[in-house]
Amino acid sequence: MTTIRLTAAQAMVRYLAAQLGEDGQPFIAGCWGIFGHGNVSGLGEALHGVKDHFPTYRGQNEQTMAHASIAYAKQLGRSHAMMVTSSIGPGALNMVTAAGVAHVNRIPVLFVPGDVFANRAPDPVLQQVEVFGDGTVSANDCFRPVSRYFDRISRPEHILTALPRAMRVMTDPAECGPVTLSFCQDVQAEAFDYPVIFFEGRVWRLRRQLPDAAELDRVATLIKGSVSPVIVAGGGVHYSHATNALREFVEKHQIPVVETQAGKSVLPWDHPLNLGPVGVTGAASANAVCAAADAVIGVGTRFQDFTTGSWSLFSKPGRRLISVNVAAYDAMKHGAEPLCCDARLGLRELSDALGTKAFAAPAASLKADWFGAVDPLTAAPMAGNVLPTDMQVIGAVQRASGPDTVVMCAAGTMPGELHKLWKATRPMSYHMEYGFSCMGYEIAGALGIKMAEPDRDIVCMLGDGSYMMANSELVTACMMGVKITIVVTDNRGFGCINRLQIATGGAEFNNLLKDAWQVQPSAIDFHAHAAAMGATAVKVSTIAELETALVDAKAATGPYVVVIDTDPYPSTPYGGTWWEVGVPEVSVRPEVQAARENYEKKRKEQVLS
């Protein structure tokens, strides 16, 4: 057997660089890294050796550089991923939140945090977390519950088994998610005679699982026996690259489609069978169809509570739940009749099983009435210096967008408003991280999306709260000359959660800055801050000025930040459905008492399996 002597770190990056996606390009497109004593010597030296064909990007914060990696993989439909490395201790723990984002959203990312010495000779080392009752534990064990696969590399030959396992998980549609390889810092530098064959290139193809014949027959029979079915399209439609298959299916069988946050843009907004967003942040048209449905067919969705209205939305007596999903865990949720398979293949086989069966298309007036209600909310306001609403800001961005625009967000007010109001024209033109709804994902995510699709026009929309949570990768975007447009809506606090606080009967407290404990009122100059980090930044006062700034942004060569003050209180008053949020049983506030009464009433409307 022919061997080559390499350090474990050198072997790791050589192996990863040779693993290819279906398009023949490296599946791991590069590495994001912040070096410390736990990875600078071993992995740092190894990454330097391959930098010409396996690039390393320097982040400003471990969590946000991981967010960029997640957004990159999500935008490419999980066909490629990135590696992220940090030192031990705080650097590693900073990435745990991002690992949670990847885990919930089923996105591949390879976390390689440095770890303590496998030989334990210098224990305790700088930044080492010591567990008094377990000598095998380090800070990196925090990754275990938010990793699809976790391994600790404590001998150089461990990578011979750990790396193929990591690649299998990241490329398996059913198990896809984050992998953590906790890499002991002394082992990174240790040498081993590795088989040369280990580094031969391999193409990792998307496994497309065919439906089981018995499941297919059962599901087809249920659908044929229904009168008013509806399809709930989730992110799995995108990850299966099944948007064309979905369109063909619904057009043949005339079944309406509603879209989750992850599924939005599977069909163009104006497709007659696209009834719009579903659930708590959904359209009245979509939710009306769901409430009347006797067969709810989930395709690539995990039926999150925002989608189901905490299981109060799909309320027709006797309705049946069907789940087309590659993951058995999701296909069996809430007593669903499973069709455990790849979405694209499953839809085509199911279509054949249904034959010529077609249903009555939903009334066109449902969509017409919805847009008749909400379009005025996004229209340019009449003259006058009234504080703009988030809906008006969305309207301005929509009017400035083109066929190549990708609008993205993650948390706060904008996800709900964009889900309702944004008119997505093509697949993957709407990028929302709403599985974990992680504040601080936005700017780093926009950077990752642009790296994934350099020719797309990326518009990042976030509030002042998310901007303050994590803005450091704006510096990285400036350093790299990455052109993204960032619209910061400054409502002076956490406006979304403030509205929820009011809706559940609470007094305004600790959300808007005016209601927080303070000695000196906050006065943050966001556009000056963005400019100080290297971005082109402007502050606008009106929607008209915003529209002008968005035109100017198209000529920018790097990050362009537009800041606009908005009203923290209004939201789209139409659509939506109930969302279960625990309301106190006991309170001296009449508002809380009334909210609790409504809460108890709504809980009785839940349809639980």
C-alpha positions in Angstrom: 0.0 0.0 0.0 1.4 3.4 -1.1 1.3 5.9 1.7 2.1 9.6 2.2 3.3 11.1 5.5 1.2 14.1 6.5 0.1 15.8 9.7 -3.5 15.0 10.6 -4.5 18.6 9.8 -2.8 18.4 6.4 -4.5 15.1 5.7 -7.9 16.6 6.6 -7.7 19.5 4.2 -6.3 17.4 1.4 -9.1 15.0 1.8 -11.8 17.7 1.9 -10.4 19.4 -1.2 -10.8 16.2 -3.2 -14.5 15.7 -2.4 -16.7 16.9 -5.2 -20.3 17.8 -5.6 -22.4 16.6 -8.6 -21.2 19.6 -10.7 -17.6 18.5 -10.3 -16.7 21.4 -8.1 -15.4 20.8 -4.5 -18.3 20.0 -2.2 -16.6 21.9 0.6 -16.0 25.2 -1.1 -13.5 26.6 1.4 -13.0 27.4 5.0 -13.9 30.2 7.3 -11.5 30.6 10.1 -10.5 32.6 13.1 -7.3 31.3 14.5 -6.3 30.8 18.1 -3.8 28.7 20.0 -6.0 25.7 19.4 -5.9 25.7 15.6 -3.4 28.3 14.3 -0.4 26.0 14.3 -1.9 22.8 13.1 -4.9 23.7 10.9 -3.6 27.1 10.1 -0.4 25.7 8.6 -2.4 23.1 6.7 -4.8 25.6 5.3 -2.0 27.8 4.1 -0.6 24.9 2.1 -3.8 24.5 0.1 -4.9 28.2 -0.1 -4.6 28.4 -3.8 -7.4 25.8 -4.4 -9.1 25.6 -1.0 -9.5 29.2 0.1 -9.6 30.3 3.7 -11.7 33.4 4.6 -11.1 35.4 7.8 -14.2 36.2 9.8 -14.7 38.8 12.6 -16.8 36.6 14.9 -17.0 32.8 15.0 -20.8 32.7 15.1 -21.3 35.0 12.1 -18.7 33.5 9.9 -20.6 30.2 10.5 -23.8 32.0 9.5 -22.2 33.0 6.2 -21.3 29.3 5.6 -24.9 28.3 6.4 -26.4 30.8 4.1 -24.0 29.7 1.3 -25.1 26.1 1.6 -28.8 27.0 1.9 -28.8 29.3 -1.1 -27.2 26.5 -3.2 -29.9 24.0 -2.2 -27.4 22.1 0.0 -25.4 21.1 -3.1 -22.2 22.6 -1.6 -21.1 23.5 1.9 -18.2 25.2 3.8 -15.9 24.4 6.7 -15.6 26.6 9.8 -12.7 26.5 12.3 -12.0 28.2 15.6 -9.8 27.8 18.6 -10.9 26.0 21.8 -13.1 27.6 24.5 -14.9 30.8 23.7 -14.1 30.6 20.0 -15.7 27.2 19.7 -18.7 28.0 22.0 -19.4 31.1 19.8 -20.2 28.7 17.0 -22.7 26.6 19.0 -25.6 29.0 18.2 -24.7 28.8 14.5 -24.7 25.0 14.8 -28.2 25.3 16.1 -29.2 27.3 13.1 -27.8 24.6 10.8 -29.3 21.8 12.7 -32.9 23.2 12.8 -32.8 24.2 9.2 -31.1 20.9 8.1 -28.2 22.7 6.4 -24.7 21.1 5.9 -21.7 22.8 7.5 -18.5 21.3 8.8 -17.5 22.7 12.2 -13.8 22.0 13.1 -13.2 23.6 16.5 -9.8 23.1 18.1 -9.8 21.1 21.3 -7.6 20.4 24.3 -4.5 18.2 24.2 -5.3 14.5 23.6 -2.3 13.6 25.6 -3.5 15.7 28.5 0.1 16.5 29.5 -0.3 20.3 29.8 -3.8 20.2 31.4 -5.4 22.5 32.1 -4.6 24.6 29.1 -5.6 28.1 28.3 -9.4 28.3 27.8 -10.0 24.6 28.8 -13.3 23.9 30.4 -12.8 21.3 33.2 -15.6 19.0 34.2 -14.8 17.7 37.7 -16.5 14.4 37.2 -15.6 13.6 33.6 -12.1 13.9 32.2 -13.3 13.3 28.6 -15.4 16.4 28.4 -14.4 19.7 26.8 -16.2 22.8 25.7 -16.8 21.2 22.4 -19.2 18.6 23.9 -21.8 21.5 23.7 -21.9 20.8 20.0 -23.4 17.3 20.5 -27.1 18.2 20.7 -26.8 20.5 17.7 -24.7 18.3 15.4 -26.0 15.5 13.1 -22.7 13.8 13.6 -20.1 14.5 16.3 -16.6 13.1 16.6 -13.5 13.9 18.5 -10.2 13.5 16.6 -7.8 12.3 19.3 -5.5 10.2 17.1 -4.3 11.2 13.6 -5.7 8.0 12.0 -9.2 8.9 13.3 -9.8 11.0 10.2 -9.7 7.9 8.0 -13.2 7.0 9.4 -14.4 10.4 10.7 -14.2 12.3 7.4 -16.1 9.8 5.2 -18.8 9.7 7.9 -18.9 13.5 8.0 -19.3 13.7 4.2 -22.0 11.1 4.2 -24.1 13.0 6.7 -23.7 16.4 4.9 -24.7 14.9 1.6 -27.5 12.6 2.9 -30.9 14.3 2.2 -32.5 12.6 5.1 -29.8 13.2 7.7 -28.3 16.4 6.3 -27.1 18.9 8.8 -24.1 20.2 10.7 -21.1 18.0 11.5 -18.6 18.7 14.3 -15.1 17.3 14.3 -13.6 18.3 17.5 -9.9 18.4 16.6 -7.4 18.0 19.5 -4.7 20.6 19.0 -1.7 18.3 19.5 -3.2 15.7 17.1 -3.5 18.3 14.4 0.3 18.5 14.3 1.0 14.8 14.6 2.1 12.9 11.5 0.8 9.6 10.2 1.4 7.5 7.0 -1.9 7.8 5.2 -2.9 5.6 2.3 -2.7 7.6 -0.9 -5.9 6.1 -2.1 -7.7 8.0 0.8 -7.1 11.3 -1.1 -8.5 10.2 -4.4 -11.4 12.4 -5.6 -14.9 11.3 -5.1 -18.2 12.7 -6.3 -21.0 12.8 -3.7 -24.3 12.7 -5.5 -27.8 13.5 -4.1 -29.4 10.2 -3.2 -33.0 10.2 -4.5 -35.1 7.8 -2.5 -38.1 6.3 -4.4 -41.4 6.0 -2.5 -42.5 2.7 -1.0 -45.2 1.1 -3.2 -47.5 0.5 -0.3 -47.1 4.0 1.1 -47.7 5.4 -2.4 -50.9 3.4 -2.9 -52.2 4.5 0.5 -51.5 8.2 0.0 -52.9 8.2 -3.6 -56.1 6.5 -2.3 -56.5 9.2 0.4 -56.0 12.0 -2.1 -58.3 10.5 -4.6 -61.0 10.3 -1.9 -60.6 13.9 -0.8 -62.6 16.9 -2.1 -60.5 19.9 -1.2 -56.8 19.0 -0.8 -54.0 21.6 -0.3 -50.2 21.3 -0.6 -48.0 22.8 2.1 -44.7 23.4 0.3 -41.6 23.6 2.6 -37.9 24.0 2.1 -37.5 20.4 1.1 -39.0 21.3 -2.3 -36.0 23.6 -2.9 -33.4 21.2 -1.5 -34.8 18.4 -3.7 -34.7 20.8 -6.7 -38.3 19.9 -7.2 -39.9 23.2 -8.1 -40.6 22.1 -11.6 -42.0 18.8 -10.5 -44.3 20.6 -8.0 -45.5 23.0 -10.7 -46.3 20.1 -13.1 -48.1 18.2 -10.3 -50.3 21.0 -9.2 -51.2 22.1 -12.7 -52.1 18.6 -13.7 -54.2 17.9 -10.6 -55.3 21.5 -9.8 -54.3 21.4 -6.2 -53.6 24.7 -4.5 -50.2 25.4 -2.9 -49.4 27.4 0.2 -45.8 28.2 1.1 -43.9 28.1 4.4 -41.1 30.5 5.2 -38.6 28.0 3.9 -40.8 27.1 0.9 -41.6 30.5 -0.3 -40.7 31.1 -4.0 -41.3 27.4 -5.0 -43.9 28.9 -7.4 -44.0 32.4 -8.7 -46.2 34.6 -6.5 -48.7 35.2 -9.4 -49.1 31.5 -10.3 -52.9 30.9 -10.1 -52.5 27.9 -7.8 -50.1 29.6 -5.5 -52.4 30.8 -2.7 -49.5 32.5 -0.8 -47.9 32.2 2.6 -49.4 30.0 5.2 -50.0 30.1 9.0 -49.3 32.8 11.6 -47.6 35.1 9.1 -49.8 33.8 6.2 -52.2 35.3 3.7 -55.9 35.2 4.2 -56.2 33.4 0.9 -53.8 30.6 1.9 -55.2 30.2 5.4 -58.8 30.0 4.1 -57.9 27.1 1.8 -56.1 25.3 4.6 -59.0 25.7 7.0 -61.3 24.1 4.4 -58.9 21.4 3.3 -59.9 17.7 4.0 -56.4 16.5 2.9 -53.3 18.5 3.9 -50.3 17.3 1.9 -47.0 18.5 3.3 -44.1 18.4 0.8 -40.7 18.9 2.4 -42.0 20.6 5.5 -41.5 19.9 9.2 -44.8 21.5 10.1 -43.4 24.1 12.4 -45.9 25.9 14.7 -45.9 29.0 12.6 -47.0 26.9 9.6 -49.8 25.1 11.4 -51.0 28.0 13.6 -50.0 25.8 16.6 -52.2 23.1 15.0 -55.3 25.3 15.0 -55.3 26.1 11.2 -56.0 22.7 9.6 -59.3 22.4 11.4 -61.8 20.8 9.0 -63.4 17.8 10.8 -62.0 14.5 9.6 -59.1 16.1 7.7 -56.2 13.8 6.9 -52.5 14.8 7.1 -50.1 13.5 4.5 -46.4 14.1 4.6 -44.1 13.7 1.6 -40.6 13.9 3.2 -37.2 12.3 2.7 -36.8 12.1 6.5 -38.9 9.5 8.3 -38.8 11.7 11.4 -40.7 14.4 9.6 -42.9 12.1 7.4 -44.4 10.5 10.5 -45.1 13.7 12.5 -48.5 14.3 14.1 -50.0 11.0 12.9 -49.4 11.9 9.2 -49.8 9.3 6.5 -46.1 9.1 5.3 -44.7 9.0 1.8 -41.0 8.8 2.8 -39.1 9.7 -0.4 -37.3 12.3 -2.4 -39.8 15.2 -3.1 -39.1 15.3 -6.8 -39.4 11.6 -7.4 -42.3 11.3 -5.0 -44.3 14.0 -6.7 -43.9 12.4 -10.1 -44.7 8.9 -8.9 -47.7 10.2 -7.0 -48.9 12.1 -10.1 -48.8 8.9 -12.0 -50.7 7.1 -9.3 -53.4 9.8 -9.3 -53.8 9.5 -13.1 -56.1 12.1 -14.5 -57.7 13.0 -11.2 -58.1 16.8 -10.9 -59.9 18.9 -8.3 -61.8 22.2 -8.5 -59.4 25.1 -8.5 -59.7 27.6 -5.7 -61.8 30.7 -6.5 -59.6 33.4 -8.1 -61.3 35.9 -5.8 -59.3 34.6 -2.9 -56.0 35.9 -4.2 -57.6 39.0 -5.7 -59.2 39.9 -2.4 -55.9 39.3 -0.5 -53.8 41.5 -2.8 -56.6 44.1 -2.9 -56.2 44.4 0.9 -52.4 44.4 1.3 -51.2 46.1 -1.9 -52.2 49.5 -0.5 -50.0 48.9 2.6 -46.9 48.6 0.4 -47.7 51.5 -1.9 -45.7 54.7 -1.9 -47.3 57.0 0.7 -48.7 60.4 -0.2 -46.6 63.4 0.4 -45.9 64.2 4.0 -43.2 63.4 6.5 -45.1 60.6 8.3 -42.8 58.0 9.9 -42.7 55.1 7.4 -44.1 51.6 8.2 -42.2 48.4 7.5 -44.8 47.5 4.9 -44.0 50.7 3.0 -40.3 49.9 3.2 -40.9 46.5 1.7 -42.9 48.1 -1.1 -40.0 50.4 -2.0 -37.5 47.5 -2.0 -40.0 45.4 -4.1 -40.3 48.2 -6.7 -36.5 48.5 -6.9 -36.0 44.7 -7.3 -35.4 42.8 -10.5 -35.5 39.2 -11.7 -32.1 38.5 -10.1 -32.9 40.0 -6.7 -32.7 37.8 -3.6 -34.3 39.3 -0.5 -33.2 37.8 2.8 -33.8 38.1 6.5 -34.0 36.1 9.7 -35.6 37.6 12.8 -37.7 40.5 14.2 -40.5 42.3 12.3 -39.3 41.7 8.8 -39.8 37.9 8.5 -43.6 38.1 9.1 -44.1 41.1 6.9 -41.9 39.7 4.1 -43.7 36.3 4.2 -47.0 38.1 3.8 -46.1 40.8 1.4 -43.0 39.9 -0.7 -43.8 38.8 -4.3 -41.2 36.2 -5.1 -40.8 35.7 -8.9 -38.4 32.7 -9.1 -37.1 29.8 -6.9 -34.5 30.8 -4.3 -35.3 34.5 -4.6 -36.5 34.5 -1.0 -34.0 33.5 1.6 -35.4 33.4 5.2 -33.7 31.7 8.2 -36.9 31.2 10.2 -36.2 27.7 11.6 -34.1 29.2 14.4 -35.0 32.8 13.6 -31.5 33.8 14.7 -31.0 37.5 15.2 -27.6 38.4 13.8 -27.8 36.0 10.9 -28.7 38.7 8.4 -25.5 40.5 7.4 -23.3 37.4 7.5 -26.0 35.5 5.7 -26.2 38.1 2.9 -22.4 37.7 2.5 -22.7 34.0 2.2 -25.6 34.2 -0.3 -23.5 36.5 -2.5 -20.6 34.2 -2.4 -22.8 31.4 -3.5 -24.4 33.3 -6.3 -22.2 36.3 -7.3 -24.5 37.4 -10.1 -27.6 37.8 -7.9 -28.6 41.1 -6.4 -28.7 40.5 -2.7 -30.9 42.7 -0.4 -30.6 42.2 3.3 -33.4 43.6 5.4 -33.0 43.8 9.2 -34.0 45.9 12.1 -31.8 47.9 14.4 -32.0 45.1 17.0 -30.5 42.5 14.7 -28.0 45.0 13.5 -26.8 45.5 17.0 -26.7 41.8 17.7 -24.1 41.1 14.9 -22.8 43.5 12.4 -19.1 42.5 12.3 -19.2 40.7 9.0 -20.0 44.0 7.3 -16.3 44.6 7.8 -15.6 41.2 6.0 -17.8 42.1 3.1 -16.0 45.4 2.8 -12.6 43.7 2.9 -13.7 41.2 0.3 -15.4 43.8 -1.9 -18.7 41.9 -1.8 -21.6 43.9 -3.1 -24.7 43.6 -1.0 -27.5 46.0 -0.2 -28.5 46.3 3.5 -31.7 48.1 4.5 -31.7 48.8 8.3 -35.2 49.7 9.6 -34.6 51.6 12.9 -37.7 51.3 15.1 -35.6 51.9 18.2 -35.7 48.6 19.8 -37.3 45.1 19.5 -40.5 46.2 17.8 -41.8 42.7 16.9 -41.5 41.3 20.4 -42.9 44.5 21.8 -46.1 44.0 19.8 -46.3 40.4 21.0 -45.9 41.7 24.6 -48.8 44.0 24.1 -50.9 41.3 22.3 -50.5 39.0 25.3 -51.7 41.7 27.7 -48.3 42.8 28.9 -47.1 46.3 29.5 -44.5 47.7 27.2 -41.3 46.8 29.1 -37.7 46.2 28.2 -38.2 45.9 24.4 -38.2 49.3 22.9 -35.3 51.4 24.0 -37.6 54.0 25.6 -39.0 51.3 27.9 -35.6 49.9 29.0 -33.6 50.8 32.1 -31.3 53.6 31.1 -29.4 56.5 32.6 -28.8 58.2 29.2 -31.2 57.8 26.2 -29.8 55.7 23.4 -28.9 57.6 20.3 -27.2 55.2 17.8 -26.0 56.6 14.5 -26.3 53.5 12.4 -25.2 54.9 9.1 -22.2 56.5 10.6 -21.3 53.2 12.2 -21.7 51.3 8.9 -19.6 53.9 7.2 -16.9 53.6 9.8 -16.6 49.9 9.0 -16.0 50.7 5.3 -19.5 50.5 3.8 -21.2 53.2 1.7 -23.9 54.3 4.0 -26.8 56.8 3.8 -29.6 57.8 6.1 -33.0 58.6 4.5 -36.1 60.0 6.0 -38.9 59.1 3.6 -39.9 56.3 1.3 -39.1 58.6 -1.7 -35.6 59.1 -0.4 -35.3 55.3 0.2 -36.3 54.6 -3.5 -33.6 57.0 -4.7 -31.0 55.3 -2.4 -31.9 51.9 -3.7 -31.2 53.1 -7.2 -27.9 54.5 -6.1 -27.1 51.2 -4.5 -27.0 49.4 -7.8 -23.9 51.4 -8.8 -22.0 50.6 -5.6 -19.0 48.3 -5.8 -19.2 47.0 -2.2 -21.7 46.9 0.7 -24.3 49.7 0.6 -26.2 50.4 3.8 -29.5 52.4 3.9 -30.9 53.4 7.3 -34.5 54.5 7.7 -36.5 55.3 10.8 -39.7 53.3 11.0 -42.8 53.2 13.2 -42.5 50.3 15.6 -46.2 49.7 16.1 -48.1 49.0 12.8 -48.0 45.6 11.2 -50.1 44.0 8.4 -53.6 43.8 9.9 -54.8 41.1 7.4 -54.2 37.4 7.2 -52.4 35.4 9.9 -53.8 32.9 12.4 -53.4 32.1 16.1 -50.0 31.3 17.5 -49.7 29.6 20.9 -47.7 31.7 23.4 -48.2 31.0 27.0 -50.2 33.7 28.8 -50.1 34.0 32.6 -53.1 32.4 34.4 -52.7 34.9 37.2 -52.2 38.6 36.8 -53.4 41.9 38.2 -53.5 43.4 34.7 -57.0 43.3 33.1 -55.2 43.1 29.7 -53.4 39.9 30.7 -56.7 38.4 32.1 -58.4 39.1 28.8 -55.5 37.6 26.8 -55.6 34.5 29.0 -59.3 34.1 28.3 -58.7 34.2 24.6 -55.7 31.8 25.0 -57.9 29.2 26.6 -60.5 29.6 24.0 -58.0 29.1 21.2 -56.4 26.1 22.8 -59.7 24.3 22.4 -59.5 24.8 18.7 -56.3 22.9 18.3 -56.5 19.7 16.4 -53.8 17.4 17.9 -53.1 13.9 16.7 
